[in-house]
Amino acid sequence: MACTTILVGKNASYDGSTIVARNEDSSAGQYNEKRFAVMDPKDQVKIYKSVISKVEIELPDHPMAYTYMPEADLSNGVWGCYGVNEKNVSMTATETITSNERVLGADPLVEYKKAEDGKEEVKGGVGEEDFVTITLPYINSAREGVIYLGEILKKYGTYEMNGIAFQDENEIWWLETIGGHNWIARKVPDDSYIVMPNQLGIDYFDFEDAYSDKKEFMCSEGLKEMVEKYHLDLRMDPSEDFNPRHAFGSHDDSDHVYNTPRAWAMLKYFNPKKFRQEEISPEDDDLYWSLVPEKKITINEVKWVLSNHYQSTEYDPYTRDKSSKNKYRPIGINRTNVLGLVQIRPYVKEEIKALQWMALASNVFNAMIPCYTNITKTPEYLGGSFLKATTDSFYWTNRIIGALADPHYHETSAEIERYQIAVNNKVNEMINKFDREFEDVEKDKQKEFCEKANQEISDFTQEETQKLLDKVLYIASNQMRNSFSRSDA
């Protein structure tokens, strides 16, 4: 899927948490409802079968419980998106990334081929549909997640290029698939943040570390041999650092309107002085993969960045100057399904360290709320499976608000902003209160406490979101083209 990801190391975040966030954006013209769910270990399948690739995988015994964000309509697969398991380990799935013909010729993608013309069916590899379900319940750390998924890729391959984040309290690892079976992974520096806009992003790789201590780099065991055999290394001087982006990535004209401008917008926000000094362009091919931010990064700033539509620039689709609007693909796009953010906090009890934040539908017009993950059930407003538009669903209410507000952006923006501020303020207040109260909760009541806390957050959010819908509907109704100033009153 066309997505945008940001990773924040623990020393770059405002409170020492690791933060991983991703917009899951569907393909053009598609809108996929997501719901907040939790998988009981007894309900985890033993034999997993992919809808897209038809591959069948026997899963290990003793899975952990985990939260995830599946599709409401499971006919196309689970698409777990992101979540947290019992050990407070999180993963995303996936940032669809790009590659080039040299890589895909050397290690072709493992694509499904149906039986036809007398030929037998050929099952494909694994992909975004599958990764959370077959990985998250079985890993005990971010590092272990990389190794575990690496073995799956070695055995089954993948039919697409993927970028996947693994996160625990101390570390974040970013894995990128290279062709059908190979992969690289790099630990996110603790003092830095990473931006990923649908491109292969890692711009430095240390093969020596990856093939020895694996302190900050890991890769598939045959990757170095593949690089040499198929002439993937483009360095003029072998003594220079190896750049995976040059060897494995793409450099297409489409990158300059679809991918790099998003990286530019995020990096420019967190490092404005650097970007002013270096005069970096939205179409630069060598934008930074990681940077130390100029100040520590907050949750609300991550939400703002993942809602960005090039505000205060000529590229803003809502600008009244039409010369350059819609030139670049915005981060905050109409077809976002969910903004999923996981914050793993080192300063609270183990049972409530992980907060799973979510914002549904187009981020320009929504607000992001947190939920505890130490639970057995989710609120109906967040977790119900509604296949048709309804105001009983957080996703659908936000989708309706966005569609109504978008053509009346300037008239509704003040109401949207008031709603976002009110929700931001209140949910942070509520989490602080619940964290304090949790200190006195007995062990056997902890899950029940977290579920009640999530329900309170959901109820508040539902009330505020309905109020916003009422206001936006009123404004949009007054702006209808068949309006007429005279009435019978």
Wavefront OBJ file of the C-alpha trace (Angstrom):
o trace
v 0.000 0.000 0.000
v 1.017 3.611 -0.517
v 2.044 4.629 2.997
v 4.261 6.967 5.031
v 6.289 5.909 8.091
v 8.224 7.749 10.814
v 10.414 6.144 13.485
v 11.635 8.020 16.584
v 14.470 6.690 18.742
v 14.072 6.813 22.519
v 16.538 9.669 23.019
v 14.885 11.718 20.282
v 11.393 11.488 21.789
v 10.022 13.870 24.378
v 9.620 11.274 27.138
v 12.178 8.570 26.390
v 9.658 6.344 24.611
v 10.327 4.589 21.357
v 7.755 5.805 18.822
v 6.787 4.124 15.569
v 4.026 5.570 13.384
v 2.678 4.786 9.946
v -0.114 5.923 7.689
v -1.753 2.970 5.977
v -3.040 4.441 2.719
v -5.066 2.368 0.302
v -4.655 2.440 -3.463
v -6.252 5.267 -5.461
v -10.024 5.009 -5.442
v -10.110 2.509 -2.561
v -11.140 3.110 1.048
v -10.649 0.229 3.470
v -12.265 0.397 6.880
v -9.951 -0.624 9.725
v -10.929 -1.704 13.207
v -9.088 -1.997 16.529
v -8.947 -5.670 17.538
v -7.196 -8.049 19.917
v -6.317 -11.658 19.122
v -6.793 -14.223 21.892
v -4.064 -16.903 21.604
v -6.685 -19.657 21.452
v -8.155 -18.025 18.338
v -4.846 -17.721 16.477
v -4.871 -20.061 13.503
v -2.456 -22.992 13.396
v -2.335 -23.230 9.602
v -2.292 -19.786 8.006
v -3.362 -19.384 4.370
v -2.858 -16.163 2.445
v -5.762 -14.916 0.362
v -3.539 -13.177 -2.199
v -0.661 -15.621 -2.649
v -2.383 -18.842 -1.472
v 0.751 -19.763 0.485
v 0.092 -21.960 3.531
v 2.259 -21.661 6.641
v 2.223 -23.841 9.738
v 2.545 -21.445 12.666
v 4.370 -22.204 15.938
v 2.651 -23.377 19.105
v 2.057 -21.024 22.046
v 1.314 -17.687 20.338
v 0.987 -14.558 22.453
v -2.050 -12.315 22.546
v -1.687 -9.197 20.432
v -3.570 -6.129 19.302
v -3.811 -5.339 15.618
v -5.791 -3.290 13.087
v -7.360 -5.657 10.547
v -9.696 -4.901 7.674
v -13.387 -4.889 8.568
v -13.962 -6.947 5.424
v -11.740 -10.037 5.668
v -12.560 -11.351 2.202
v -9.248 -9.906 0.931
v -7.230 -11.072 3.919
v -6.418 -9.821 7.418
v -4.035 -6.899 6.699
v -3.147 -6.573 10.395
v -1.390 -3.215 9.818
v 0.293 -2.743 13.230
v -0.068 -3.891 16.801
v 1.522 -4.856 20.103
v 1.987 -8.286 21.688
v 2.060 -9.382 25.349
v 5.788 -8.635 25.640
v 5.278 -5.003 24.556
v 6.832 -5.694 21.170
v 5.331 -3.903 18.195
v 5.581 -4.185 14.431
v 4.200 -2.464 11.327
v 3.212 -4.058 8.040
v 4.134 -2.559 5.704
v 5.604 0.425 3.947
v 5.509 -0.555 0.283
v 8.896 0.426 -1.138
v 10.544 0.583 -4.549
v 13.411 -1.265 -6.207
v 15.004 -1.567 -9.648
v 15.295 -4.010 -12.519
v 18.790 -5.194 -11.529
v 17.594 -6.374 -8.105
v 14.359 -7.918 -9.358
v 16.241 -9.676 -12.125
v 18.720 -11.121 -9.635
v 16.145 -12.200 -7.017
v 12.658 -12.159 -8.601
v 9.569 -11.589 -6.503
v 7.668 -14.751 -5.586
v 4.325 -14.131 -7.262
v 1.223 -16.298 -7.292
v 0.349 -17.954 -10.601
v -3.023 -19.578 -10.982
v -3.467 -22.911 -12.736
v -4.144 -22.378 -16.444
v -3.132 -23.637 -19.880
v -2.318 -27.040 -18.431
v 0.122 -25.599 -15.876
v -0.216 -26.224 -12.144
v -0.899 -23.478 -9.627
v 2.227 -21.828 -8.204
v 1.819 -20.374 -4.736
v 3.334 -16.986 -4.035
v 5.299 -15.635 -1.106
v 4.178 -13.610 1.893
v 3.261 -9.922 1.917
v 1.584 -7.066 3.726
v -1.625 -9.054 4.078
v 0.191 -11.689 6.135
v 3.116 -10.266 8.101
v 1.478 -9.201 11.377
v -0.480 -12.453 11.758
v 2.483 -14.749 11.096
v 5.103 -12.752 13.031
v 3.875 -10.564 15.902
v 2.547 -13.347 18.219
v 5.925 -15.132 18.229
v 8.606 -12.486 18.904
v 10.080 -11.275 22.204
v 12.025 -8.222 21.047
v 12.483 -5.922 18.070
v 15.781 -7.590 17.184
v 14.169 -11.022 17.384
v 11.418 -9.800 15.071
v 13.964 -9.039 12.352
v 15.567 -12.468 12.668
v 12.225 -14.287 12.795
v 10.802 -12.555 9.729
v 14.123 -12.985 7.929
v 13.725 -16.757 8.221
v 10.182 -16.546 6.831
v 11.422 -14.513 3.861
v 14.201 -17.032 3.256
v 11.743 -19.935 3.215
v 8.701 -18.462 1.457
v 9.871 -15.259 -0.216
v 7.709 -12.198 -0.852
v 5.715 -10.971 -3.831
v 6.345 -7.271 -3.131
v 8.938 -4.867 -1.759
v 8.357 -4.173 1.931
v 9.586 -1.889 4.707
v 8.756 -3.118 8.227
v 9.444 -1.613 11.660
v 10.007 -3.668 14.813
v 9.898 -1.908 18.159
v 10.379 -2.608 21.838
v 11.083 -0.403 24.837
v 14.766 0.021 23.987
v 15.181 -0.449 20.235
v 13.617 0.134 16.854
v 14.754 -1.888 13.852
v 13.848 -1.148 10.245
v 13.809 -4.023 7.735
v 13.660 -3.641 3.960
v 13.142 -6.569 1.607
v 15.524 -6.828 -1.342
v 13.922 -8.775 -4.178
v 12.057 -11.985 -3.442
v 14.089 -13.515 -0.589
v 16.780 -11.117 0.554
v 16.607 -8.291 3.087
v 18.565 -5.718 5.066
v 17.840 -4.246 8.486
v 19.290 -1.377 10.460
v 18.828 -0.314 14.075
v 17.427 3.195 14.366
v 19.954 5.403 16.204
v 18.557 6.233 19.643
v 19.045 9.975 19.149
v 17.520 10.118 15.661
v 14.293 9.870 13.704
v 13.679 8.151 10.364
v 11.272 9.059 7.563
v 10.036 6.589 4.948
v 7.816 7.624 1.987
v 7.341 4.469 -0.156
v 11.002 4.300 -1.159
v 13.844 2.022 -0.208
v 15.384 4.313 2.357
v 18.480 2.958 4.146
v 21.396 5.026 2.843
v 24.305 3.373 4.686
v 24.978 -0.284 5.437
v 27.864 -2.008 7.218
v 28.253 -5.547 5.851
v 31.083 -6.256 8.278
v 28.804 -5.715 11.283
v 25.894 -7.526 9.603
v 28.049 -10.622 9.068
v 29.627 -10.572 12.546
v 28.356 -8.861 15.705
v 25.045 -7.591 14.251
v 25.078 -4.653 16.656
v 23.366 -2.222 14.295
v 23.004 -4.055 10.979
v 21.570 -7.387 9.854
v 20.858 -8.941 6.475
v 20.023 -12.160 4.676
v 22.979 -14.523 4.602
v 23.372 -14.488 0.813
v 22.941 -10.764 0.213
v 26.605 -9.819 -0.120
v 27.169 -12.617 -2.632
v 24.143 -11.426 -4.639
v 25.504 -7.873 -4.703
v 28.814 -9.088 -6.094
v 27.427 -11.650 -8.519
v 24.888 -9.330 -10.141
v 26.966 -6.127 -10.075
v 24.592 -4.202 -7.784
v 27.298 -2.123 -6.096
v 27.438 1.260 -7.875
v 30.317 2.799 -5.900
v 33.031 4.413 -8.016
v 35.474 3.894 -5.143
v 35.162 0.635 -3.130
v 36.540 2.440 -0.079
v 33.397 4.618 0.057
v 30.461 3.667 2.279
v 28.004 1.208 0.740
v 24.674 2.913 -0.035
v 21.728 0.448 -0.301
v 19.553 3.179 -1.769
v 21.848 3.347 -4.805
v 22.233 -0.424 -5.127
v 18.708 -1.601 -4.381
v 16.415 1.431 -4.749
v 14.723 3.337 -7.564
v 15.464 6.703 -9.121
v 12.415 7.276 -11.288
v 10.787 10.520 -12.338
v 7.687 9.415 -10.423
v 9.718 9.403 -7.177
v 10.057 13.171 -7.489
v 6.317 13.789 -7.328
v 5.170 10.831 -5.223
v 7.882 9.988 -2.689
v 10.732 12.432 -2.087
v 8.503 15.500 -1.452
v 6.971 13.690 1.518
v 10.402 12.986 3.006
v 11.333 16.628 2.394
v 8.233 17.889 4.237
v 8.892 15.714 7.304
v 12.620 16.361 7.512
v 12.117 20.091 6.999
v 9.646 20.185 9.893
v 11.952 18.533 12.424
v 15.180 20.169 11.137
v 14.134 23.582 9.792
v 17.506 25.282 10.387
v 19.415 22.605 8.519
v 17.058 22.758 5.566
v 17.241 26.543 5.369
v 21.048 26.407 5.425
v 21.380 23.638 2.829
v 18.529 24.781 0.536
v 17.285 21.215 0.090
v 14.699 20.613 -2.641
v 11.553 18.413 -2.521
v 12.933 16.481 -5.494
v 16.430 15.734 -4.163
v 17.423 12.072 -4.577
v 19.781 12.071 -1.586
v 17.482 13.222 1.216
v 18.541 12.033 4.661
v 17.269 8.690 5.935
v 17.962 9.609 9.562
v 18.625 12.872 11.361
v 19.028 14.070 14.940
v 16.074 16.453 15.398
v 16.651 20.037 16.470
v 14.411 19.422 19.499
v 12.773 16.348 20.988
v 9.745 14.997 19.131
v 6.259 14.732 20.640
v 3.310 12.499 19.793
v 1.268 15.446 18.532
v 4.083 16.498 16.203
v 4.173 13.020 14.682
v 0.420 13.289 14.104
v 0.859 16.719 12.488
v 3.632 15.508 10.208
v 1.595 12.492 9.092
v -1.304 14.860 8.341
v 0.889 17.245 6.336
v -0.409 18.601 3.040
v 2.422 21.089 2.417
v 0.871 23.819 4.547
v 2.439 27.242 4.048
v 3.886 26.212 0.687
v 2.739 26.637 -2.891
v 2.138 22.869 -3.075
v -0.786 22.859 -0.606
v -3.887 21.458 -2.380
v -5.991 23.862 -0.298
v -4.087 26.977 -1.332
v -5.997 29.572 -3.326
v -2.948 29.926 -5.583
v -3.516 27.226 -8.189
v -0.117 27.404 -9.916
v 1.621 24.521 -8.083
v -1.122 22.912 -5.986
v -1.473 19.146 -6.419
v 2.046 18.989 -7.880
v 3.174 16.593 -5.158
v 1.458 13.721 -3.377
v 0.568 14.919 0.154
v 1.230 12.887 3.295
v -2.245 13.652 4.636
v -4.135 12.149 1.710
v -7.812 11.339 1.217
v -7.318 7.556 1.148
v -5.626 7.017 4.505
v -7.231 4.094 6.303
v -5.483 4.531 9.637
v -2.606 6.392 11.210
v -1.193 3.788 13.581
v 1.278 4.902 16.253
v 2.797 2.815 19.043
v 4.452 4.492 22.005
v 6.351 2.215 24.402
v 7.001 4.096 27.630
v 9.866 3.212 30.011
v 8.507 5.046 33.066
v 5.294 3.154 33.855
v 4.489 -0.397 34.900
v 5.114 -3.169 32.397
v 1.420 -3.855 31.911
v 0.674 -0.354 30.585
v 3.925 0.558 28.855
v 2.471 0.311 25.365
v -0.053 2.800 24.059
v -1.610 2.109 20.682
v -2.658 5.428 19.147
v -5.001 5.578 16.155
v -6.464 8.172 13.807
v -8.871 6.919 11.164
v -9.576 8.161 7.626
v -8.031 11.373 6.259
v -5.616 12.827 8.824
v -6.219 16.435 7.790
v -9.656 16.253 9.399
v -9.319 13.737 12.242
v -7.817 13.399 15.724
v -5.590 10.682 17.177
v -6.486 8.819 20.370
v -4.613 6.293 22.576
v -5.645 2.891 23.910
v -3.989 0.496 26.305
v -3.006 -2.840 24.774
v -3.193 -5.086 27.865
v -6.776 -6.072 27.023
v -9.065 -8.870 25.865
v -11.636 -6.716 24.038
v -11.968 -3.320 22.348
v -14.722 -0.657 22.379
v -17.400 -1.179 19.724
v -16.954 2.364 18.358
v -13.300 1.567 17.595
v -13.471 -2.165 17.004
v -16.835 -2.870 15.423
v -16.880 -4.362 11.943
v -19.083 -1.972 9.965
v -18.980 -2.553 6.215
v -21.291 0.360 5.406
v -21.159 4.022 6.391
v -22.487 4.640 9.907
v -21.939 7.161 12.673
v -21.598 4.239 15.110
v -18.033 3.796 13.814
v -15.011 6.031 14.457
v -13.671 5.200 10.991
v -16.866 5.975 9.102
v -17.659 9.142 11.049
v -14.200 10.477 10.230
v -14.565 9.442 6.594
v -17.873 11.366 6.374
v -16.403 14.429 8.080
v -13.432 14.475 5.711
v -15.586 14.173 2.599
v -17.875 16.993 3.786
v -15.084 19.277 5.000
v -12.658 18.894 2.106
v -14.609 20.992 -0.462
v -15.235 23.567 2.278
v -11.745 23.497 3.786
v -11.446 27.192 4.598
v -14.960 27.400 6.053
v -14.568 24.285 8.250
v -10.886 24.444 9.228
v -11.514 26.388 12.451
v -14.021 23.785 13.670
v -11.647 20.960 12.732
v -8.804 22.601 14.621
v -10.929 23.182 17.744
v -11.966 19.532 17.700
v -8.391 18.300 17.300
v -7.129 20.490 20.149
v -9.988 19.478 22.456
v -9.434 15.775 21.819
v -5.634 16.066 22.108
v -5.882 17.839 25.445
v -8.486 15.554 26.968
v -7.016 12.175 25.961
v -3.624 13.190 27.354
v -5.320 14.223 30.594
v -7.179 10.907 30.699
v -4.055 8.805 30.110
v -2.209 10.652 32.887
v -5.136 9.978 35.240
v -5.406 6.320 34.295
v -1.646 5.824 34.670
v -1.831 7.154 38.230
v -4.852 5.019 39.104
v -3.220 1.891 37.692
v -0.631 1.971 40.483
v -3.276 0.648 42.921
v -4.930 -1.918 40.639
v -4.677 -5.555 41.696
v -3.005 -7.971 39.281
v -6.170 -9.868 38.383
v -8.040 -6.613 37.657
v -5.472 -5.008 35.353
v -6.960 -6.035 32.020
v -10.428 -5.026 33.150
v -9.052 -1.635 34.233
v -7.398 -1.067 30.833
v -10.581 -2.054 29.009
v -12.661 0.387 31.057
v -10.100 3.135 30.440
v -10.232 2.469 26.694
v -14.035 2.588 26.813
v -13.977 5.986 28.539
v -11.606 7.334 25.901
v -13.813 5.878 23.161
v -17.017 7.333 24.651
v -15.484 10.798 24.946
v -14.139 10.594 21.407
v -17.483 9.468 20.014
v -19.289 12.381 21.624
v -16.771 14.972 20.394
v -16.590 13.508 16.898
v -20.378 13.538 16.584
v -20.414 17.208 17.618
v -17.866 17.958 14.896
v -19.928 16.088 12.304
v -22.975 18.164 13.221
v -21.022 21.415 12.751
v -19.350 20.395 9.497
v -22.639 19.145 8.064
v -24.303 22.466 8.899
v -21.507 24.475 7.226
v -21.482 22.223 4.153
v -25.284 22.410 3.886
v -25.148 26.202 3.840
v -22.587 26.070 1.044
v -24.630 23.873 -1.285
v -24.811 25.193 -4.842
v -28.601 25.040 -4.960
v -28.940 27.414 -2.003
v -30.959 30.640 -2.335
v -30.910 33.578 0.046
v -34.662 34.193 0.084
v -36.933 31.897 2.100
v -40.546 31.775 3.295
v -39.629 32.611 6.878
l 1 2 3 4 5 6 7 8 9 10 11 12 13 14 15 16 17 18 19 20 21 22 23 24 25 26 27 28 29 30 31 32 33 34 35 36 37 38 39 40 41 42 43 44 45 46 47 48 49 50 51 52 53 54 55 56 57 58 59 60 61 62 63 64 65 66 67 68 69 70 71 72 73 74 75 76 77 78 79 80 81 82 83 84 85 86 87 88 89 90 91 92 93 94 95 96 97 98 99 100 101 102 103 104 105 106 107 108 109 110 111 112 113 114 115 116 117 118 119 120 121 122 123 124 125 126 127 128 129 130 131 132 133 134 135 136 137 138 139 140 141 142 143 144 145 146 147 148 149 150 151 152 153 154 155 156 157 158 159 160 161 162 163 164 165 166 167 168 169 170 171 172 173 174 175 176 177 178 179 180 181 182 183 184 185 186 187 188 189 190 191 192 193 194 195 196 197 198 199 200 201 202 203 204 205 206 207 208 209 210 211 212 213 214 215 216 217 218 219 220 221 222 223 224 225 226 227 228 229 230 231 232 233 234 235 236 237 238 239 240 241 242 243 244 245 246 247 248 249 250 251 252 253 254 255 256 257 258 259 260 261 262 263 264 265 266 267 268 269 270 271 272 273 274 275 276 277 278 279 280 281 282 283 284 285 286 287 288 289 290 291 292 293 294 295 296 297 298 299 300 301 302 303 304 305 306 307 308 309 310 311 312 313 314 315 316 317 318 319 320 321 322 323 324 325 326 327 328 329 330 331 332 333 334 335 336 337 338 339 340 341 342 343 344 345 346 347 348 349 350 351 352 353 354 355 356 357 358 359 360 361 362 363 364 365 366 367 368 369 370 371 372 373 374 375 376 377 378 379 380 381 382 383 384 385 386 387 388 389 390 391 392 393 394 395 396 397 398 399 400 401 402 403 404 405 406 407 408 409 410 411 412 413 414 415 416 417 418 419 420 421 422 423 424 425 426 427 428 429 430 431 432 433 434 435 436 437 438 439 440 441 442 443 444 445 446 447 448 449 450 451 452 453 454 455 456 457 458 459 460 461 462 463 464 465 466 467 468 469 470 471 472 473 474 475 476 477 478 479 480 481 482 483 484 485 486 487 488 489
